Amino acid sequence: MTYQPGKLLDTIMAKMSLRTDSALARVLGVEPCVISKVRNDRMPIGASLLITMHDVTGMTTGDMREMMWLSRRMFIKG
C-alpha cells in the first residue's frame, strides 16, 4: 500500500471549495506548515487532525483513512 495524504487534503479542499493550503489550514485550525508537512509526507495525519477533518467535512474517518492509502484491492486479483 502507498500512503498518499495529499489525496485526502485535495478531496477536502475540493469538497469545501478551498483554493489554497493556507485556507485549508485556517478551516482546520492548524498552522499552514502542518498542512505542508502532511502534504510532503514529513508528518502523518494524527488522530486529532483526522477528527477535526471529520468534524469540518462530515466525512467518516474510515473513508478518510481509505483515501490516504492506495487500496490493496487495486493489487489483489480475484
Secondary structure, DSSP 8 states (H G I E B T S, - for coil): --B-HHHHHHHHHHHTT--SHHHHHHHHTS-HHHHHHHHTTSS---HHHHHHHHHHH---HHHHHHHHB--GGGT---
